[in-house]
Amino acid sequence: MMIESKAPHLSNIEIWQKWKKDGDIDAKKRLIEYYLTLVDFVSNRMAIGLPKNVSKDDLASNGVMGLIDAIEKFDYTRGLQFETYASWRIRGAIIDGLRQGDWVPRSVREKAKKIEEAYQHLEQHLLRSVSDGEISAYLDVSEKEFQHMIQEIAVTTVCSLEDPIREEESETRLSLLIDEKAKNPDYKVHEFFLKESLTRGIERLTAKERTVISLFYYEELSLSEIAEVMSLSPSRISQLHSKAILRLRGALDKQKDQLMQH
């Protein structure tokens, strides 16, 4: 049994060698076929909560383009995990496709930005996590209206941590949590302060919000699975996720602005 379990790994390395060293197109096709399940996994996760007009086939098609890009750029000799690298490329390609499709109405984007700025202002001023009531008062809406706004913008936050720190760069906020090869000193300084900002932001989340973020981004459970684990409705989990992301985006925006000035 042990020999059989190792066989795919060994044959995989041989395929990578044929593709990277010899430029064997058939080897490339085999790699694409071998890792197609990654596209299914990522696209299915990202489809959660998206509007019905967003086609899963479109998500998968963009994901395949990301997979091909990953296979073309990956250096198997560095000993890195291809699945992790490819997942980021696949997510990035899907997000690019969603952005080009402009599937979120402008009014919803504006509401999301307004709430994000409210969290940023109040939590930086008060130096603590703020309640729904405080945010509602700041926005001059009822708590019921605020909850409706959160539900309305829920679909905009599923991919939010994938947003680039700078528009022209591919480095994402969440990727700062991944241990990579050493980078230049300037990057390390920026990375340190961004991690500090993200840590402070996470500390200000409520216990339930932290649990949702942990289960979704680290344990890779779906929102429906998280709902089962926490004995809450999927819509409630979606709201908790949205509020957590808006808090984190607010916490990171100040540091993002400082990076842009350098």
JOBEL-V809919 format. One record per residue. RES is the residue in one small letter. SS is DSSP state (hx for helix, st for strand, lp for the rest). NEAR is the number of other C-alpha atoms within 8 Angstrom. Layout:
# JOBEL-V809919
res->RES ss->SS near->NEAR
res->RES ss->SS near->NEAR
This chain:
# JOBEL-V809919
res->m ss->lp near->4
res->m ss->hx near->5
res->i ss->hx near->6
res->e ss->hx near->7
res->s ss->hx near->8
res->k ss->hx near->8
res->a ss->hx near->8
res->p ss->hx near->8
res->h ss->hx near->8
res->l ss->hx near->8
res->s ss->hx near->8
res->n ss->hx near->9
res->i ss->hx near->8
res->e ss->hx near->8
res->i ss->hx near->12
res->w ss->hx near->12
res->q ss->hx near->9
res->k ss->hx near->11
res->w ss->hx near->13
res->k ss->hx near->8
res->k ss->hx near->6
res->d ss->hx near->7
res->g ss->lp near->7
res->d ss->lp near->9
res->i ss->hx near->7
res->d ss->hx near->7
res->a ss->hx near->11
res->k ss->hx near->12
res->k ss->hx near->8
res->r ss->hx near->9
res->l ss->hx near->12
res->i ss->hx near->11
res->e ss->hx near->7
res->y ss->hx near->7
res->y ss->lp near->9
res->l ss->hx near->10
res->t ss->hx near->7
res->l ss->hx near->10
res->v ss->hx near->14
res->d ss->hx near->9
res->f ss->hx near->8
res->v ss->hx near->12
res->s ss->hx near->14
res->n ss->hx near->9
res->r ss->hx near->8
res->m ss->hx near->10
res->a ss->lp near->9
res->i ss->lp near->8
res->g ss->lp near->9
res->l ss->lp near->8
res->p ss->lp near->6
res->k ss->lp near->5
res->n ss->lp near->4
res->v ss->lp near->9
res->s ss->lp near->7
res->k ss->hx near->9
res->d ss->hx near->6
res->d ss->hx near->8
res->l ss->hx near->13
res->a ss->hx near->12
res->s ss->hx near->8
res->n ss->hx near->12
res->g ss->hx near->15
res->v ss->hx near->11
res->m ss->hx near->10
res->g ss->hx near->15
res->l ss->hx near->16
res->i ss->hx near->9
res->d ss->hx near->9
res->a ss->hx near->12
res->i ss->hx near->11
res->e ss->hx near->6
res->k ss->hx near->6
res->f ss->lp near->8
res->d ss->lp near->5
res->y ss->hx near->8
res->t ss->hx near->5
res->r ss->hx near->5
res->g ss->lp near->5
res->l ss->lp near->6
res->q ss->lp near->6
res->f ss->hx near->8
res->e ss->hx near->7
res->t ss->hx near->7
res->y ss->hx near->10
res->a ss->hx near->13
res->s ss->hx near->12
res->w ss->hx near->8
res->r ss->hx near->12
res->i ss->hx near->17
res->r ss->hx near->13
res->g ss->hx near->10
res->a ss->hx near->12
res->i ss->hx near->14
res->i ss->hx near->9
res->d ss->hx near->8
res->g ss->hx near->10
res->l ss->hx near->9
res->r ss->hx near->8
res->q ss->hx near->6
res->g ss->hx near->6
res->d ss->lp near->7
res->w ss->lp near->7
res->v ss->lp near->7
res->p ss->lp near->7
res->r ss->hx near->6
res->s ss->hx near->6
res->v ss->hx near->10
res->r ss->hx near->11
res->e ss->hx near->8
res->k ss->hx near->10
res->a ss->hx near->12
res->k ss->hx near->8
res->k ss->hx near->8
res->i ss->hx near->11
res->e ss->hx near->12
res->e ss->hx near->9
res->a ss->hx near->11
res->y ss->hx near->13
res->q ss->hx near->11
res->h ss->hx near->8
res->l ss->hx near->11
res->e ss->hx near->11
res->q ss->hx near->8
res->h ss->hx near->6
res->l ss->hx near->7
res->l ss->lp near->7
res->r ss->lp near->7
res->s ss->lp near->9
res->v ss->lp near->9
res->s ss->lp near->6
res->d ss->hx near->8
res->g ss->hx near->7
res->e ss->hx near->8
res->i ss->hx near->13
res->s ss->hx near->12
res->a ss->hx near->9
res->y ss->hx near->8
res->l ss->hx near->8
res->d ss->lp near->6
res->v ss->lp near->9
res->s ss->lp near->8
res->e ss->hx near->9
res->k ss->hx near->6
res->e ss->hx near->8
res->f ss->hx near->11
res->q ss->hx near->9
res->h ss->hx near->8
res->m ss->hx near->9
res->i ss->hx near->12
res->q ss->hx near->11
res->e ss->hx near->8
res->i ss->hx near->13
res->a ss->hx near->13
res->v ss->hx near->9
res->t ss->hx near->10
res->t ss->lp near->12
res->v ss->lp near->10
res->c ss->lp near->9
res->s ss->hx near->8
res->l ss->hx near->11
res->e ss->hx near->11
res->d ss->lp near->8
res->p ss->st near->11
res->i ss->lp near->10
res->r ss->lp near->9
res->e ss->lp near->6
res->e ss->lp near->5
res->e ss->lp near->7
res->s ss->lp near->8
res->e ss->lp near->9
res->t ss->st near->11
res->r ss->lp near->11
res->l ss->hx near->8
res->s ss->hx near->8
res->l ss->hx near->11
res->l ss->hx near->7
res->i ss->lp near->6
res->d ss->lp near->5
res->e ss->lp near->4
res->k ss->lp near->4
res->a ss->lp near->4
res->k ss->lp near->6
res->n ss->lp near->6
res->p ss->hx near->6
res->d ss->hx near->6
res->y ss->hx near->8
res->k ss->hx near->9
res->v ss->hx near->8
res->h ss->hx near->9
res->e ss->hx near->9
res->f ss->hx near->8
res->f ss->hx near->9
res->l ss->hx near->12
res->k ss->hx near->10
res->e ss->hx near->8
res->s ss->hx near->11
res->l ss->hx near->11
res->t ss->hx near->8
res->r ss->hx near->9
res->g ss->hx near->12
res->i ss->hx near->9
res->e ss->hx near->6
res->r ss->lp near->8
res->l ss->lp near->12
res->t ss->lp near->7
res->a ss->hx near->6
res->k ss->hx near->8
res->e ss->hx near->12
res->r ss->hx near->11
res->t ss->hx near->8
res->v ss->hx near->12
res->i ss->hx near->11
res->s ss->hx near->9
res->l ss->hx near->11
res->f ss->hx near->12
res->y ss->hx near->8
res->y ss->hx near->7
res->e ss->lp near->7
res->e ss->lp near->7
res->l ss->lp near->9
res->s ss->lp near->9
res->l ss->hx near->11
res->s ss->hx near->7
res->e ss->hx near->8
res->i ss->hx near->14
res->a ss->hx near->13
res->e ss->hx near->9
res->v ss->hx near->7
res->m ss->hx near->6
res->s ss->lp near->6
res->l ss->lp near->9
res->s ss->lp near->8
res->p ss->hx near->10
res->s ss->hx near->7
res->r ss->hx near->9
res->i ss->hx near->13
res->s ss->hx near->12
res->q ss->hx near->12
res->l ss->hx near->11
res->h ss->hx near->13
res->s ss->hx near->14
res->k ss->hx near->10
res->a ss->hx near->12
res->i ss->hx near->11
res->l ss->hx near->13
res->r ss->hx near->13
res->l ss->hx near->11
res->r ss->hx near->10
res->g ss->hx near->12
res->a ss->hx near->13
res->l ss->hx near->12
res->d ss->hx near->8
res->k ss->hx near->8
res->q ss->hx near->11
res->k ss->hx near->11
res->d ss->hx near->8
res->q ss->hx near->8
res->l ss->hx near->8
res->m ss->hx near->7
res->q ss->lp near->5
res->h ss->lp near->4
